[in-house]
Amino acid sequence: MSIKSINPYNNEVLATFEEMTEEEINKIITKANKAYKSWKDTSFEQRAKVLKRAAELFRDKKEELSILMAKEMGKKLEHGRAEIDLVSDIFDYYADEGEKLLSPTKLITKDGEGTIFNQPVGIIFGIQPWNFPFYQPARGTAPNLMAGNVIVTKHASNVQQCSAAFEQIMLDAGAPKGVYTNVVVSGKNAGIVIADDRVQGVSFTGSNIAGSKVAEQAGKNVKKTVLELGGTDPFIVLEDANIEKTADYLAETKMLGSGQICISPKRIILIESIAENFLSRLKEKLGNLEAGDPSVEGEHYGPLCNEKAAIDVENQIKKSVEGGAILLLGGERNNAFISPTILTNIPKGVPAFEEEIFGPVANIFIVKDEDEAIEVANNSLFGLGSSVYTSDEKRGLRVAQKLESGTAFINQMSWTYSSMPMGGVKKSGYGRELGHLGIKEFVNEKLIRTF
């Protein structure tokens, strides 16, 4: 089967890739397994050298990679540059801190003393989404390579050029062949890799439907998984927040990646006393935005990753309005573009209430007070990120602690940092990536005792 890379801005076919056969997949896993047997015995210093060089190469190629993302999946140049900066920071962080994070831990209990050693386990299979074509594989690759594991990656079908560029950078950074490898396969054939006994773990980021299938396949084959399955992140604005500043900030963050970010603000929860002023400001800001070519500098917003994704979002908006939601702004589709959209008066049962809408759609919920804001925020099957806006830091901390989410930020949308773990609860998945927790997801925390 052919896999096509298509520019979502103009529907131009950029490149075509042939899906690998089962025999070709087996050869890649065989090579990765052979590489692991050597890589696991390398020193932290040797591993760090590869990671440091990868960080340098990503920085050197920032402009080239940003243009590639713009053309292959519609990311604006400025957002692409920021992604590559984050990728470089991740490789630097684990090169600098990995050995310390994996250092043995002395254990002293009533039963005696022991030591926990963090040892590699083998091949880790990363199944990656298209929305951050370099950051997503980086956050799994850097910690696992530092831990002594090796990586086989199945990237999303629409970003195969980005995937190939990532693999080439790892080779150019000095990673031995087989330490980092791509497989070009469709989602339905990812199970071939998961089922292979030489693969020891699976990290997946994507939809709940696909994630549940990955978990089922991995469980059947007794493989540990880390899943990040998206969310419906609440963005709570309390009455003591700076209304104009917060509305402007929401307009900016809602349009990052045209809303195609798992931790993008999805449900905007406003205290009723400030709702009218907030919505007026938000509508003005979003209403003035225009669509444009993501590979050209400017204030415009870009397309969704492809026309099918835009049609899906368009249908979610239509069904929500048919079910009783009020369309305050936008809701229009032009090929792969969705205009900035605001929905209000959203009843239970419609997509805007029940589902993640992966696009530039702000779902507005108006509540009477802080307690109701928390209740609405937690009334979701998902629990990835969350944020609360207030001039009172202690109040913000109190609200944040009550939110059912993997991360909660005060006066900033949930975001990701190389040194801080991220992940979700409920239907948003399990496990953590990045920070001190991410590096230990796929290690054998082995107890050793001497008598």
C-alpha positions as CSV (number, residue, x, y, z in Angstrom):
1,M,0.0,0.0,0.0
2,S,1.2,3.5,-0.8
3,I,1.4,6.1,1.9
4,K,1.2,9.7,0.7
5,S,2.6,12.9,2.1
6,I,0.2,15.7,1.2
7,N,0.4,19.5,1.7
8,P,-2.9,20.4,3.6
9,Y,-2.7,24.0,2.4
10,N,-3.0,23.2,-1.3
11,N,-3.6,19.4,-1.4
12,E,-0.3,18.9,-3.4
13,V,1.2,15.4,-3.1
14,L,4.7,15.9,-1.8
15,A,6.0,12.3,-1.6
16,T,4.9,8.7,-1.7
17,F,6.2,5.9,0.5
18,E,5.5,2.2,0.2
19,E,4.4,0.3,3.3
20,M,6.9,-2.2,4.5
21,T,6.3,-5.9,4.2
22,E,6.3,-8.2,7.2
23,E,9.7,-9.5,6.1
24,E,11.1,-5.9,6.0
25,I,9.7,-5.2,9.5
26,N,11.3,-8.4,10.8
27,K,14.7,-7.3,9.4
28,I,14.4,-3.9,11.2
29,I,13.5,-5.6,14.5
30,T,16.4,-8.0,14.1
31,K,18.8,-5.1,13.5
32,A,17.3,-3.2,16.5
33,N,17.7,-6.3,18.8
34,K,21.3,-6.7,17.7
35,A,22.0,-3.0,18.3
36,Y,20.4,-3.3,21.8
37,K,22.8,-6.0,22.9
38,S,25.7,-3.5,22.3
39,W,24.0,-0.3,23.2
40,K,22.8,-1.5,26.7
41,D,26.5,-1.9,27.6
42,T,27.6,1.5,26.5
43,S,28.5,4.1,29.2
44,F,26.3,7.0,30.1
45,E,29.0,9.2,28.7
46,Q,28.8,7.6,25.3
47,R,25.0,7.8,25.2
48,A,25.1,11.4,26.3
49,K,27.5,12.3,23.5
50,V,25.0,11.0,20.9
51,L,22.1,13.0,22.6
52,K,24.2,16.2,22.7
53,R,25.1,15.9,19.1
54,A,21.4,15.3,18.2
55,A,20.5,18.5,20.1
56,E,23.0,20.4,18.0
57,L,21.8,19.0,14.7
58,F,18.2,19.8,15.5
59,R,19.2,23.4,16.2
60,D,21.3,23.6,13.1
61,K,18.4,22.4,11.0
62,K,15.7,24.4,12.7
63,E,14.6,26.4,9.7
64,E,14.7,23.4,7.3
65,L,12.6,21.3,9.7
66,S,10.1,24.1,10.3
67,I,9.5,24.5,6.6
68,L,9.1,20.7,6.3
69,M,6.4,20.7,9.0
70,A,4.6,23.7,7.5
71,K,4.4,21.9,4.1
72,E,3.7,18.4,5.4
73,M,1.2,18.9,8.2
74,G,0.3,22.7,8.2
75,K,2.2,24.0,11.2
76,K,3.1,27.7,11.1
77,L,6.8,28.5,10.8
78,E,7.0,30.2,14.2
79,H,5.4,27.2,15.9
80,G,7.7,24.8,14.1
81,R,10.7,26.7,15.3
82,A,9.4,26.6,18.9
83,E,8.9,22.8,18.5
84,I,12.5,22.3,17.4
85,D,13.8,24.4,20.3
86,L,11.9,22.1,22.7
87,V,13.2,19.0,20.9
88,S,16.8,20.3,21.4
89,D,16.1,21.0,25.1
90,I,14.8,17.5,25.6
91,F,18.0,15.9,24.2
92,D,20.2,18.2,26.2
93,Y,18.2,17.6,29.4
94,Y,18.6,13.8,29.3
95,A,22.2,14.0,28.2
96,D,22.9,16.2,31.2
97,E,20.7,14.6,33.8
98,G,20.0,11.1,32.6
99,E,22.8,9.3,34.6
100,K,21.8,11.1,37.8
101,L,18.1,10.3,37.2
102,L,19.0,6.6,36.8
103,S,21.4,6.3,39.6
104,P,21.0,3.4,42.0
105,T,18.8,3.9,45.1
106,K,19.7,2.5,48.5
107,L,16.8,0.8,50.2
108,I,16.7,0.4,53.9
109,T,13.7,-1.4,55.4
110,K,12.7,-3.5,58.4
111,D,13.7,-6.5,56.3
112,G,17.2,-5.3,55.7
113,E,19.1,-3.4,53.0
114,G,19.1,-3.6,49.2
115,T,19.7,-1.5,46.1
116,I,17.4,-0.6,43.3
117,F,19.3,-0.5,39.9
118,N,17.6,1.0,36.8
119,Q,18.4,-1.3,33.9
120,P,17.3,-1.2,30.2
121,V,14.8,-3.7,28.9
122,G,15.2,-3.7,25.1
123,I,13.3,-2.5,22.1
124,I,10.6,0.2,22.8
125,F,8.1,0.7,20.0
126,G,6.9,4.3,19.7
127,I,3.6,4.9,17.8
128,Q,3.6,8.7,17.2
129,P,1.0,11.2,16.1
130,W,1.4,13.9,13.4
131,N,0.7,17.1,15.3
132,F,4.3,17.4,16.8
133,P,6.3,15.3,14.3
134,F,9.7,16.0,16.0
135,Y,8.7,16.6,19.6
136,Q,6.6,13.4,20.0
137,P,9.4,11.0,19.0
138,A,12.0,13.1,20.9
139,R,10.2,12.7,24.2
140,G,10.3,9.0,23.9
141,T,13.7,8.6,22.2
142,A,16.0,10.8,24.4
143,P,15.1,9.2,27.8
144,N,15.0,5.6,26.5
145,L,18.3,5.9,24.6
146,M,19.9,7.4,27.7
147,A,18.5,4.4,29.7
148,G,20.1,2.0,27.3
149,N,17.0,1.0,25.4
150,V,16.6,1.2,21.6
151,I,13.7,2.7,19.6
152,V,11.6,1.5,16.7
153,T,9.1,4.2,15.6
154,K,5.9,4.1,13.6
155,H,5.1,7.7,12.7
156,A,1.8,8.9,11.5
157,S,1.2,8.2,7.8
158,N,1.0,11.9,6.8
159,V,4.4,13.0,8.2
160,Q,6.7,10.4,6.7
161,Q,9.2,13.1,5.5
162,C,9.5,14.4,9.0
163,S,9.9,10.9,10.3
164,A,12.7,10.2,7.8
165,A,14.4,13.5,8.8
166,F,14.3,12.5,12.5
167,E,15.9,9.1,11.8
168,Q,18.6,10.7,9.7
169,I,19.5,13.2,12.4
170,M,19.9,10.3,14.9
171,L,22.2,8.5,12.5
172,D,24.2,11.7,11.9
173,A,24.4,12.2,15.6
174,G,26.3,9.0,15.9
175,A,23.6,6.5,17.0
176,P,24.7,3.1,15.8
177,K,22.4,1.6,13.1
178,G,19.5,-0.1,14.8
179,V,19.5,2.1,17.9
180,Y,16.8,4.3,16.3
181,T,14.8,3.1,13.3
182,N,11.6,3.9,11.5
183,V,9.0,1.4,10.2
184,V,6.7,2.6,7.5
185,V,3.5,0.8,8.3
186,S,-0.2,1.6,8.5
187,G,-2.0,1.5,11.8
188,K,-3.5,-1.9,11.2
189,N,0.0,-3.4,10.7
190,A,1.5,-1.9,13.8
191,G,0.3,-5.1,15.6
192,I,3.1,-7.0,13.8
193,V,5.7,-5.0,15.8
194,I,3.7,-5.1,19.1
195,A,3.4,-8.9,18.9
196,D,7.1,-9.5,18.3
197,D,8.7,-11.0,21.5
198,R,11.8,-8.9,21.0
199,V,9.8,-5.7,21.6
200,Q,9.5,-5.0,25.3
201,G,7.3,-1.9,25.6
202,V,5.0,0.3,23.6
203,S,4.5,4.1,23.9
204,F,1.4,5.5,22.1
205,T,0.0,8.9,21.6
206,G,-3.2,9.4,19.7
207,S,-6.9,8.7,19.8
208,N,-8.8,6.7,22.3
209,I,-10.0,4.2,19.7
210,A,-6.5,3.5,18.4
211,G,-5.0,3.6,21.9
212,S,-7.4,1.0,23.3
213,K,-6.5,-1.3,20.4
214,V,-2.8,-0.8,21.1
215,A,-3.3,-1.5,24.8
216,E,-5.3,-4.7,23.9
217,Q,-2.6,-6.0,21.6
218,A,0.1,-5.1,24.1
219,G,-1.8,-6.7,27.0
220,K,-2.3,-9.9,24.9
221,N,1.4,-10.1,24.4
222,V,2.3,-9.0,28.0
223,K,3.9,-5.7,27.0
224,K,4.0,-2.6,29.2
225,T,2.4,0.5,27.6
226,V,2.4,4.2,28.1
227,L,-0.7,5.9,26.6
228,E,-1.5,9.6,26.0
229,L,-4.9,9.8,24.5
230,G,-5.9,13.4,24.3
231,G,-8.2,15.4,26.4
232,T,-10.9,18.1,26.8
233,D,-8.8,20.4,28.9
234,P,-10.7,22.9,31.1
235,F,-9.6,26.6,31.0
236,I,-11.2,28.1,34.2
237,V,-11.4,31.9,34.4
238,L,-12.3,33.1,37.9
239,E,-13.9,36.5,38.4
240,D,-10.7,38.0,39.9
241,A,-8.6,37.3,36.8
242,N,-7.4,40.0,34.4
243,I,-10.2,39.6,31.9
244,E,-8.7,41.3,28.8
245,K,-5.3,39.7,29.3
246,T,-6.8,36.3,29.8
247,A,-9.1,36.5,26.8
248,D,-6.2,37.6,24.6
249,Y,-4.1,34.8,25.9
250,L,-6.9,32.3,25.2
251,A,-7.3,33.5,21.6
252,E,-3.5,33.1,21.1
253,T,-3.3,29.6,22.7
254,K,-6.5,28.3,21.1
255,M,-5.0,28.9,17.7
256,L,-1.6,27.2,18.4
257,G,-1.4,24.5,15.8
258,S,-5.0,25.5,14.7
259,G,-6.2,23.9,17.9
260,Q,-4.7,20.5,17.1
261,I,-2.9,20.0,20.4
262,C,-3.9,17.4,23.0
263,I,-3.4,20.0,25.8
264,S,-5.0,22.9,24.0
265,P,-7.8,24.6,26.0
266,K,-10.9,22.8,24.9
267,R,-13.6,23.7,27.5
268,I,-13.6,27.4,28.6
269,I,-15.3,27.7,31.9
270,L,-16.3,31.3,32.9
271,I,-17.7,32.7,36.1
272,E,-21.0,34.4,35.0
273,S,-20.1,37.8,36.4
274,I,-17.3,38.2,33.9
275,A,-18.6,36.0,31.0
276,E,-20.1,38.7,28.8
277,N,-17.0,40.9,28.8
278,F,-14.7,37.9,28.3
279,L,-16.7,36.6,25.3
280,S,-16.9,40.0,23.7
281,R,-13.1,40.3,23.8
282,L,-12.5,36.7,22.7
283,K,-15.0,37.1,19.8
284,E,-13.2,40.2,18.6
285,K,-9.8,38.7,18.8
286,L,-10.7,35.4,17.0
287,G,-13.0,37.1,14.5
288,N,-10.1,39.3,13.2
289,L,-7.9,36.3,12.3
290,E,-7.5,35.2,8.6
291,A,-6.4,32.0,7.1
292,G,-3.1,31.7,5.2
293,D,-0.2,29.6,4.0
294,P,1.6,28.2,7.1
295,S,4.9,28.2,5.2
296,V,4.8,32.0,4.8
297,E,5.4,34.4,7.7
298,G,2.4,36.2,9.0
299,E,-0.4,36.6,11.6
300,H,-2.7,34.2,9.8
301,Y,-3.7,30.8,11.0
302,G,-3.0,27.5,9.2
303,P,-5.1,24.6,8.0
304,L,-5.8,21.4,9.9
305,C,-3.5,18.5,9.1
306,N,-5.7,17.4,6.1
307,E,-9.2,17.9,4.7
308,K,-10.6,14.8,6.4
309,A,-9.7,16.2,9.8
310,A,-11.4,19.5,8.9
311,I,-14.5,17.6,7.8
312,D,-14.6,15.7,11.1
313,V,-14.4,19.0,13.1
314,E,-17.0,20.6,10.8
315,N,-19.4,17.7,11.5
316,Q,-18.8,17.9,15.3
317,I,-19.7,21.6,15.2
318,K,-22.8,21.0,13.1
319,K,-24.0,18.1,15.3
320,S,-23.4,20.3,18.4
321,V,-25.5,23.2,16.9
322,E,-28.2,20.8,15.8
323,G,-28.3,19.5,19.4
324,G,-28.9,22.9,20.9
325,A,-25.5,24.6,21.2
326,I,-25.3,28.2,20.0
327,L,-22.7,29.1,17.3
328,L,-21.3,32.5,18.4
329,L,-18.5,32.7,15.8
330,G,-17.1,30.7,12.9
331,G,-17.9,27.1,12.2
332,E,-17.0,27.4,8.5
333,R,-14.8,25.1,6.5
334,N,-12.8,25.8,3.4
335,N,-10.9,22.7,2.2
336,A,-8.6,21.9,5.2
337,F,-9.3,25.2,7.0
338,I,-11.7,25.6,9.9
339,S,-12.4,29.2,10.9
340,P,-11.9,30.1,14.6
341,T,-15.1,29.0,16.3
342,I,-16.9,29.8,19.6
343,L,-19.8,27.6,20.8
344,T,-22.0,28.5,23.8
345,N,-25.0,27.1,25.7
346,I,-23.7,23.6,25.1
347,P,-26.0,20.8,26.3
348,K,-25.0,17.3,27.4
349,G,-25.0,14.7,24.7
350,V,-23.6,16.8,21.8
351,P,-20.0,16.4,20.6
352,A,-18.9,19.8,22.0
353,F,-19.8,18.4,25.5
354,E,-18.8,14.8,25.2
355,E,-15.8,14.6,22.8
356,E,-12.4,16.1,22.1
357,I,-12.7,18.6,19.2
358,F,-9.3,18.7,17.6
359,G,-9.4,22.1,16.0
360,P,-9.8,25.8,16.6
361,V,-13.1,25.5,18.6
362,A,-13.6,27.2,22.0
363,N,-16.5,25.5,23.9
364,I,-17.9,27.9,26.4
365,F,-19.5,27.0,29.8
366,I,-20.8,29.7,32.1
367,V,-21.0,28.8,35.8
368,K,-22.1,30.7,38.9
369,D,-19.1,30.2,41.1
370,E,-15.8,28.4,41.8
371,D,-17.4,25.3,43.1
372,E,-19.5,24.9,39.9
373,A,-16.4,25.6,37.8
374,I,-14.6,22.7,39.4
375,E,-17.7,20.4,39.0
376,V,-18.0,21.2,35.3
377,A,-14.2,20.8,34.8
378,N,-14.3,17.3,36.3
379,N,-17.4,16.3,34.4
380,S,-15.5,14.7,31.6
381,L,-14.2,11.2,30.7
382,F,-10.8,12.8,30.1
383,G,-8.2,14.2,32.4
384,L,-5.0,15.3,30.6
385,G,-4.3,19.0,31.3
386,S,-6.1,21.9,32.9
387,S,-5.6,25.5,33.8
388,V,-7.1,28.2,36.1
389,Y,-6.8,32.0,35.9
390,T,-6.9,34.2,38.9
391,S,-5.1,37.1,40.6
392,D,-5.0,35.1,43.9
393,E,-2.2,32.4,43.7
394,K,-3.4,30.6,46.8
395,R,-6.9,30.4,45.3
396,G,-5.5,29.1,42.0
397,L,-3.6,26.4,43.9
398,R,-6.7,25.4,45.8
399,V,-8.7,25.0,42.6
400,A,-5.8,23.3,40.7
401,Q,-5.6,20.6,43.4
402,K,-9.2,19.7,42.9
403,L,-9.0,19.2,39.2
404,E,-9.0,15.6,37.9
405,S,-6.1,15.9,35.4
406,G,-2.5,14.8,35.0
407,T,-1.3,18.4,35.0
408,A,-2.8,21.7,36.2
409,F,-1.3,25.1,35.5
410,I,-2.1,28.5,37.2
411,N,-2.3,31.5,34.8
412,Q,-0.9,29.5,31.9
413,M,-2.3,26.7,29.7
414,S,-1.0,23.3,30.4
415,W,2.3,22.9,28.5
416,T,5.3,20.6,28.2
417,Y,8.9,21.0,29.4
418,S,11.9,18.7,29.1
419,S,12.4,18.5,32.9
420,M,8.7,18.1,33.9
421,P,6.6,15.0,33.5
422,M,3.3,15.0,31.6
423,G,0.5,12.5,31.1
424,G,-3.1,12.0,32.0
425,V,-5.7,10.2,34.0
426,K,-9.1,8.7,33.2
427,K,-9.6,8.3,29.4
428,S,-6.6,10.5,28.7
429,G,-4.3,7.5,29.4
430,Y,-1.7,6.4,31.9
431,G,2.0,6.7,32.4
432,R,4.3,9.7,32.2
433,E,6.7,11.1,29.7
434,L,9.6,13.5,30.2
435,G,11.1,14.7,33.5
436,H,12.3,12.3,36.2
437,L,9.3,10.0,35.8
438,G,9.5,9.6,32.0
439,I,12.9,8.1,32.0
440,K,11.8,5.2,34.3
441,E,8.7,4.1,32.4
442,F,10.7,1.5,30.4
443,V,13.4,0.4,32.8
444,N,13.7,-2.7,35.0
445,E,13.9,-1.3,38.5
446,K,15.8,-4.3,39.8
447,L,16.3,-5.0,43.5
448,I,19.7,-6.5,44.3
449,R,20.6,-7.7,47.8
450,T,23.7,-9.2,49.3
451,F,23.9,-11.2,52.5
